[in-house]
Amino acid sequence: QVQLVQSGAEVKKPGASVKISCKASGYTFTTYHVHWVRQTPGQGLEWMGIINPSGGGTRNTQKFQDRVSMTRDTSTSTVYMDLSNLRSEDTAVYYCARGIGSSGGWYSMDVWGQGTTVTVSS
Amino acid sequence: QSALTQPASVSGSPGQSITISCTGTNSDVGNYNFVSWHQQHPGKAPQLLIYDVSNRPSGVSNRFSGSKSGNTASLTISGLQAEDEADYYCSSYTRSNTLVFGGGTKLTVL
């Protein structure tokens, strides 16, 4: 079945970087974009960005412009999200999700990873 | 990009219908038919209910329906059931070629 499996929980110190992986299976990896969404404790969902596994093109919000890097490895059907210069406010659950929409769009998410908890603490 | 506006909470009794609103601007909800709704139970990943305003993925109950008027999208849940108690989030494509979520609505089934 279609699934996205993310890497395990991370504990990082302020100023460090974290790299989260998201391995896709059950579908053609290059056919669907992959979103990254985070959820801070007790708060709502926040869209971070998206990667097109076919060409590697990315798009992210201005908020994360300088700190987020999204990459992919087509040989392993895995996308990665690297967040640098971590601060305590980055403590959150990070999700990857497959993008879908009518006419091949990517504006929604139909399959979500299980989430990766990142804790930033000195 | 500001978050879309949702009521913090709504409630209803089993069997009733409820509607959750999601208000944006003409830079997002009002200008594109790319509004989605997700349901999230505590400690779980979100699940897609509605995409492109009113489309339901296979496997999602027809008790869930979506619509849009102007800058406001709506999710209606009919025949409310205990398992519908969860958080609900809308999202929309934006003029900046990004997505934005609503703040979320906690549904309580009385």
Interface residues (C-beta under 8 A of the other chain):
Chain A: H35 V37 G44 L45 E46 W47 G49 I50 R59 N60 T61 Q62 Y95 A97 I100 G101 S102 G105 Y107 S108 M109 D110 W112 G113 Q114 G115
Chain B: Q1 A3 Y32 F34 S36 H38 Q40 A45 P46 Q47 L48 Y51 D52 N55 P57 D87 Y89 S91 Y93 N97 T98 L99 V100 F101 G102 G103 G104
